[in-house]
Amino acid sequence: MSRSDFLAATDALIGTGDRLVERPEWDGFRAWLIDSDALLEKVWGRMDRYHLAWLNVGRGSAPPGASLDDEGTRRFIAEVASGKLAVLRTMRTTVERQGWALLSDDDEHHHADATEENR
């Protein structure tokens, strides 16, 4: 994956996450978590400690084991999405400014494609 591909994918996830914070809904939230986890794992590897940190966001919404009403569920989705958005934005900024060893440099990526086409 190139750096520009990662940045574009992260921008799309941030846009979806922002919409979920504004209009929380469970099915979209679940899909967004799966998609964002897949991208982050692909680029950064497994992040068990990271997951524990952001999954604790919103825990104060109800006592352990209690069901949330509709408003509580929306609040939980918005709080968890906000926490994960902070992580996505931080990782995006890091890659944009400093690059990342597991991502190809866009110039090298395009150069390799051009070299292949000239063969």
C-alpha positions as CSV (number, residue, x, y, z in Angstrom):
1,M,0.0,0.0,0.0
2,S,1.3,3.4,-0.8
3,R,1.3,6.4,1.5
4,S,-1.2,8.2,-0.7
5,D,-3.5,5.1,-0.7
6,F,-3.3,5.0,3.1
7,L,-4.1,8.7,3.4
8,A,-7.1,8.5,1.1
9,A,-8.5,5.4,2.9
10,T,-8.0,7.1,6.2
11,D,-9.7,10.3,4.9
12,A,-12.7,8.2,3.9
13,L,-12.9,6.5,7.3
14,I,-12.6,9.9,9.0
15,G,-15.5,11.2,6.9
16,T,-17.6,8.2,7.8
17,G,-16.7,8.5,11.4
18,D,-17.6,12.1,11.5
19,R,-21.1,11.3,10.0
20,L,-21.5,8.5,12.7
21,V,-20.8,11.0,15.5
22,E,-23.4,13.4,14.0
23,R,-26.0,10.6,13.3
24,P,-25.1,7.5,15.3
25,E,-26.5,4.2,13.9
26,W,-25.5,0.7,14.9
27,D,-25.1,-1.1,11.6
28,G,-22.9,1.7,10.1
29,F,-20.9,1.8,13.3
30,R,-20.2,-1.9,13.2
31,A,-19.1,-1.8,9.6
32,W,-16.9,1.3,10.2
33,L,-15.2,-0.4,13.1
34,I,-14.4,-3.5,11.0
35,D,-13.2,-1.4,8.0
36,S,-11.0,0.9,10.2
37,D,-9.6,-2.1,12.2
38,A,-8.6,-3.8,8.9
39,L,-6.8,-0.7,7.6
40,L,-5.0,0.0,10.9
41,E,-4.0,-3.6,11.3
42,K,-2.7,-3.8,7.7
43,V,-0.5,-0.7,8.2
44,W,0.4,-0.8,11.9
45,G,-0.1,-4.4,12.9
46,R,-2.2,-5.8,15.7
47,M,-2.9,-3.3,18.4
48,D,-4.3,-5.0,21.4
49,R,-3.4,-2.2,23.8
50,Y,-4.8,0.4,21.4
51,H,-8.1,-1.5,21.1
52,L,-8.4,-1.8,24.9
53,A,-7.9,2.0,25.2
54,W,-10.5,3.1,22.8
55,L,-13.0,0.4,23.6
56,N,-13.2,1.8,27.2
57,V,-14.5,5.1,25.7
58,G,-18.2,5.4,26.6
59,R,-18.1,2.8,29.4
60,G,-19.7,5.3,31.8
61,S,-22.9,5.3,29.6
62,A,-24.5,2.5,31.7
63,P,-23.7,0.1,34.5
64,P,-21.8,-3.1,33.4
65,G,-24.3,-5.6,31.9
66,A,-27.1,-3.0,31.6
67,S,-29.0,-2.5,28.4
68,L,-28.8,0.9,26.8
69,D,-31.9,2.7,25.6
70,D,-31.9,4.3,22.1
71,E,-30.4,7.5,23.4
72,G,-27.7,5.7,25.4
73,T,-26.8,3.6,22.4
74,R,-26.5,6.7,20.2
75,R,-24.3,8.3,22.9
76,F,-22.2,5.2,23.2
77,I,-21.6,5.1,19.4
78,A,-20.8,8.8,19.2
79,E,-18.3,8.5,22.1
80,V,-16.5,5.4,20.8
81,A,-16.4,6.8,17.3
82,S,-15.0,10.1,18.6
83,G,-12.2,8.2,20.4
84,K,-11.4,6.1,17.3
85,L,-11.5,9.2,15.1
86,A,-8.8,10.8,17.4
87,V,-6.6,7.7,16.8
88,L,-7.2,7.8,13.0
89,R,-6.4,11.5,12.8
90,T,-3.2,11.0,14.8
91,M,-2.0,8.1,12.7
92,R,-2.9,10.0,9.5
93,T,-0.9,13.0,10.6
94,T,2.1,10.8,11.5
95,V,2.1,9.1,8.1
96,E,1.6,12.4,6.2
97,R,4.5,14.1,8.0
98,Q,6.9,11.3,8.6
99,G,6.0,8.3,6.4
100,W,5.9,4.8,7.6
101,A,8.2,1.9,7.0
102,L,5.4,-0.5,5.9
103,L,4.0,1.9,3.3
104,S,5.7,2.5,0.0
105,D,6.8,6.0,-0.8
106,D,4.5,7.3,-3.5
107,D,7.4,8.4,-5.7
108,E,9.0,5.0,-5.5
109,H,5.6,3.3,-6.1
110,H,4.9,5.3,-9.2
111,H,8.6,4.9,-10.4
112,A,8.3,1.1,-10.1
113,D,5.1,1.1,-12.1
114,A,6.7,3.2,-14.8
115,T,9.7,0.9,-14.9
116,E,7.5,-2.1,-15.3
117,E,5.6,-0.5,-18.1
118,N,8.8,0.3,-20.0
119,R,10.0,-3.3,-20.0
